[in-house]
Amino acid sequence: MKLLPLLFAFASIVFANATYLSLTYPVQATLHNGSSLYIGKVGPGESFYIDASADTTNANGMLINIGWDTLQAIGLPSGWTSQPSPLYANPMKLKITVAQNAPNGTYAIVARAVNIGNYSGLGNLTFTAFINVTPDVLIANASPLVLHSGVGQPVNLHVFINNTGASDDPFLLYTQGLPAFAESYEVIAKKDAPTTFYLPVYENEPGIYHFKLFVASATSSLVKKVFPETLIVNVSVGNDYAALSQGILISPIIYEPAYALMQLLRLISR
């Protein structure tokens, strides 16, 4: 019976000194050859990275700086693609792109950390990463639902984005229903880092404009949120009068008498 504690102690020492791979993103974990883990969720068509340190120890427990020369995918689902980490980069960044038509579900990725030529005596370390493909990776909100502005005067929409997926692919902010405003803005919402962005919208004629705000993944057509918005554009006599003084008439002709009177009063007061 005394032999069992000794064997356990010996196994613990060997395990502590074993070659390992230190994953840093999208989750933090210490992996050994044959390990498996779940790394999160991602939208169909999106790309994500698996980051790991190139430093490790050999079988004797000696620290090896940049012992791993590259991190590569050796087993991917059909239609997926990957880019191995550049040679001798630290940290290593393996890029994986999900197929655009990937059905919802959990998929297995087999990856390998390579010691090229076994120069440091590490061999290779292989592990399996599981990831859930789903369009449900975006939490977003927009406020206010009704905006007020003057003619040609931008007013900010507050756009809240929480990216709950493993991908750091950009998101696009754009509108439909504002004739004068056709800009599209690209923003980066990091994983699990809720951020509020500001989108300036405007119109060049007075009126009530019902439009839609889109928050959409730049790489996946299935990952998006749509918000109904209203922009009320009012005539600002003071602002338009200033424009008239510079020879710019930006409001309907029915307001000309008021502008003419204000301009006359301005000249008299000099």
N, C-alpha and C positions, 0 to 999 in steps of 0.2 A: 504493500500500500504506500510505502514511503516513496516509491518510484514515481507515482502520479504527480505529486507536487513538483518534483524535479523536471518532469517532462513539460508540465504547464509553464514553469518558469523559463525553460529553454525555448518553448514555442513563443512566449511573449517577447523574449529578446530578439528572436529571429524576425518576428512580425514588426517590431519597433525599428529594426534596421533595414527592413525590406525596401526595395525600390518603390517609389510612389509617384503619383502625378497629383499636383495640387491645382484643382479647378478653382477659378476665381469668378467666372461669369458664365451663364446667368445665375448659377448657384455656386456656393462655396462648398467644396468637399475635397477630401483626401482619398484618392483612388489607388487601388492596387490591381495587378493584372487579373482580369476576369470580373472586375467590379461592374455594377449596374446602378443607375440612379434615374430619377425623374427630374427633368430640368425646366418644366413649365409648359406654357401654351403659346401658340403662334397662329397667325391667320394664313389661310391658303394663299400662295404666291408671295408671301413675305420672306425676307431673309433674316437670319439670326446668327450670332457668333457664339462659339464655345471657346472661352479664354482659359489658358492655363499657364502656370509658371514653367519655365524651362529648367529650373533648378530641381535637383532631387538628391537622393543618397544612393550609394551602391550597396551591394549585399553586405558589406562590412560596416555600413553606417557612415561612410565618409561622404561629406557634402561634395556634390559635383555641380559646379556652376555651368549652366547651359548644357546639362547632360542630355536633355531632349533636344534634338535638332529641328524637328517639325512635328506638327499635329495634323493628321489627315483622316478623312472619312474613308473607310474601306467597305462599308455596307450601308446603302441608302435605299429607301423605298423607290419604286418605279416613278420616273419623271422628275425626281429631285436632283439637284446639282450641288457641287461643293467646290471650294477653293482652299487648298491646304495653307497652313500658315507659312509665311516666307522662311527660308532656311535661316537658322540661328537667331530668330527674333525672340525677344523675351520682354513681355509675355507673348506666348503663342496665341494666334487668333485664327481659328478654323471657321470659315464662312459656309453656311448651308442655306440653300434656297429651296423652299417648299414648292411643289408643283402647283400651278394655278388651279388645276381641277382636282386637287386632293380632297377626297371626301372627309367629313368630320371623323375623328377617331384618334386613337393613340398609336404612334408609330415608333419603331425601334431604329436607332442609328448606331452603327458600330464604328468606333473611332480608334485610332492607334497613335500613341506617342512613339516616335522613332529615334533611336540612337544609331545614326547612319554608320555603317561599317562596324557597329558594336565597339567603337573606339574606346568608350568608357566602361565597357563591360556591362552595360545595362540591358542589352537586348531590346525588345519592344514591349510596350505595355498596351494591352487592348481592353477597352471597356465598352459597355452598351449604355446609351442615353435614350430615355423614353421622352417623347414630347407629344402633347395633345394639339391636334389641328382643329381649330374652331374660329369662326368669325367673331366670337364673343370675347374680344381682347381690348375693346375700347369703351371706356366710360367718358361721356362728354356731356356738356351742358352749355347753354348760351343765355345771356341776359344783357339788357332787358329784352322782353318780347316786343315792346313798342318803343321806338326811338323817335326823338324830335330833333330837327335840325333846321338851319336856314338854308337858303338856296346855295348850292355849291359848297356847303360847309360840312366837312367830314365829322362824323360822330362815331365813337368807338363802341363796337360790340365786344363784350367780354366773353371769351370762349375758353371754357375749362376743359382740359384734356387729362385723363388718367390712363396711361398705357399699361395695361395689366399683363401684356404678353411679353415674350422673350425678345421680340424684335425691336430694334431702334430705327427701323425704316421711317422716313419722314411722313408727315401728314399734310394734306392740302386743305386750305381754308378758302372757299369760294362761294359765290352767290349766284342765284338765278332769279331774274325778275326786276333787276335794276338796270335800265338801259344805259345809264351813264357810267356805271361802275362794273367793270369787267375784269378786275385784277384777281389773280390767284396767288395766295401766299403759301409758301412751304415752311413748315415748322418742324422742329425735332422735339418729340416728347419721349424722354427716356423712360425705360422700364421702371414702374413703381415710383415715379417722381412726378406727382400731380402738379400741373402748371397751368396758369391762366395767361392766355394770349389776347392781344387787342387787335381787332380788325376794324379799320376805319372804313365806313361806308358813306355814300353821299348821292345826291341827285341834283341836277342842274335846273329843274323846273319845280315849282310848287305843286303839291298834290299828296295823295296818300298812296303809298307803294307797298303792296304785299309781295314779299319775296321769300325765297328759301335760302337758308344757310346750310352748306355742306361741310362736314368734317369727315375727310376720307383718307384712307391709307393711300400713299402714292404708288404702292405696288400691288395692292389687292382690291379689286372692285367690290368684294363682299364685305370689307371692313369699312363701314361708314355710318354716320348719323346725320339725320336731316332735321332742321328746326324751322318752323314757320315764323316769320318775322314781319313786322310792319314798320315802315319808315314814313313819318309825317313831316313833310317839308313845308315850312311856313315862309312867307315873305317877310324879310326884315327890312323895313324902310330905311333904317339907319345904315345898314350895310350896303343896300342897293344904292342909296344916295351917294355914299362914298365911291362906289363903283362908277356912278354917273359922272362924278367930278373928274374921273380919269378917262371919260369917254367910253365906258363899258356899261351897256344896258343889258341886264341879265334877267329882267322880269317882264311880264306882259305889258302891252302898250297902254292898258287901262290905268296903270299907275303913273303915267307920264305927268299928268297935272300936279300930283303931289310932289314929284321930284322937281318939277320946274319951280314950284312955289318955294320949296326948301332951298333950292339953289339961289333964287332971287333973294331970300332972306339972308342967306350967307353972304352974298355980295354986298347987300345994304349994310350989314353989321361990320364990315371992314372999316 
